[in-house]
Amino acid sequence: MKHHTSKERVMKRHGLPNLRLLRQRKGLSLGQLADMTGLRRDTIAHFEDGREDPQPYHIRLLARVLNVPQFDLVS
């Protein structure tokens, strides 16, 4: 069992809560979105699962490729 420090407990990841839904609405697989963005498939999966928080340029890139407002990815 991994013990978390108090700092690790406070820093929660949120990812992109709507990314999976928006990707699926466009009919795209993880691999297809990865090819279109140049991001790694596992990076996108981590954003979707909330295991990794995106940088602002990730949000801009994903929003542009999915043709949605950036706000739709993060709200």
QUIWO-V897637 format. One record per pair of residues at least 12 apart in sequence whose ideal C-beta (glycine too) atoms are under 10 Angstrom apart, sorted by the first residue. I is the first residue (numbers start at 1). J is the second residue. D is the distance in whole Angstrom. If there is no record, write none. Layout:
[[I | J | D] [I | J | D]]
This chain:
[[11 | 53 | 9] [12 | 50 | 9] [12 | 53 | 9] [13 | 46 | 9] [13 | 47 | 10] [13 | 49 | 9] [13 | 50 | 5] [13 | 51 | 6] [13 | 52 | 6] [13 | 53 | 5] [14 | 47 | 10] [14 | 50 | 6] [14 | 52 | 10] [14 | 53 | 6] [14 | 54 | 9] [14 | 74 | 8] [15 | 45 | 10] [15 | 46 | 7] [15 | 47 | 5] [15 | 48 | 6] [15 | 49 | 6] [15 | 50 | 4] [15 | 51 | 7] [15 | 52 | 6] [15 | 53 | 6] [15 | 54 | 7] [15 | 73 | 10] [15 | 74 | 9] [16 | 44 | 9] [16 | 46 | 10] [16 | 47 | 5] [16 | 48 | 7] [16 | 49 | 10] [16 | 50 | 8] [16 | 52 | 9] [16 | 53 | 9] [16 | 54 | 6] [16 | 58 | 8] [16 | 59 | 7] [16 | 62 | 7] [16 | 63 | 10] [16 | 72 | 10] [16 | 73 | 5] [16 | 74 | 6] [16 | 75 | 10] [17 | 47 | 9] [17 | 48 | 9] [17 | 50 | 7] [17 | 73 | 8] [17 | 74 | 7] [17 | 75 | 8] [18 | 48 | 9] [18 | 66 | 10] [18 | 68 | 9] [18 | 71 | 10] [18 | 72 | 6] [18 | 73 | 6] [18 | 74 | 8] [18 | 75 | 7] [19 | 33 | 9] [19 | 44 | 7] [19 | 45 | 10] [19 | 47 | 6] [19 | 48 | 5] [19 | 49 | 10] [19 | 50 | 10] [19 | 54 | 9] [19 | 58 | 10] [19 | 59 | 10] [19 | 62 | 7] [19 | 63 | 10] [19 | 66 | 8] [19 | 68 | 10] [19 | 72 | 9] [19 | 73 | 6] [19 | 74 | 9] [20 | 44 | 9] [20 | 45 | 9] [20 | 47 | 9] [20 | 48 | 4] [20 | 49 | 8] [21 | 48 | 9] [21 | 72 | 9] [21 | 73 | 10] [22 | 48 | 10] [22 | 62 | 8] [22 | 63 | 9] [22 | 66 | 5] [22 | 67 | 9] [22 | 68 | 6] [22 | 72 | 7] [22 | 73 | 7] [23 | 44 | 8] [23 | 48 | 8] [23 | 62 | 9] [23 | 65 | 10] [23 | 66 | 7] [25 | 66 | 9] [25 | 68 | 9] [26 | 65 | 9] [26 | 66 | 6] [26 | 67 | 8] [26 | 68 | 9] [28 | 44 | 10] [28 | 65 | 9] [28 | 66 | 8] [29 | 41 | 9] [30 | 42 | 9] [30 | 43 | 10] [30 | 44 | 6] [30 | 45 | 6] [30 | 48 | 8] [31 | 44 | 9] [33 | 45 | 10] [33 | 48 | 10] [33 | 62 | 8] [33 | 65 | 7] [33 | 66 | 8] [36 | 61 | 9] [36 | 62 | 9] [36 | 64 | 10] [36 | 65 | 5] [36 | 66 | 9] [37 | 58 | 8] [37 | 61 | 5] [37 | 62 | 6] [37 | 64 | 9] [37 | 65 | 5] [37 | 66 | 9] [38 | 61 | 8] [38 | 65 | 10] [39 | 54 | 9] [39 | 58 | 7] [39 | 61 | 7] [39 | 62 | 8] [39 | 65 | 9] [43 | 58 | 8] [44 | 58 | 9] [44 | 62 | 8] [47 | 59 | 9] [47 | 62 | 8] [47 | 73 | 9] [54 | 73 | 8] [54 | 74 | 9] [56 | 70 | 9] [58 | 73 | 9] [59 | 71 | 9] [59 | 73 | 6] [59 | 74 | 7] [60 | 73 | 10]]
